[in-house]
C-alpha cells in the first residue's frame, strides 16, 4: 500500500505515478527510478486514473501492480481498500 504523487503530462499522454514505495525494487524500469506510468489512451486507463484520484483526494492508501519487465513500468491494475 502506498501514498501517491501524480504527474500528468498532456504532451505524451502519460500519467506518472510516484509512490511511497521503492520503485527501484520492482520488476520493471521505473522512469527516472521514481515513476510508474499510466497511458491514458489504453483501455481501462480512465478507471485506473479515477481510482488513483479517489485515493489521492481521500488520503487513502492504494496498491499499484505493474507489468513485469515493461520498459516504463506500466500499471496493470490498482486496488483501493476501505480503511
Helices and strands as residue ranges (DSSP letters): E 4-9, E 14-19, G 23-25, E 35-39, H 45-57, E 62-66, E 75-80
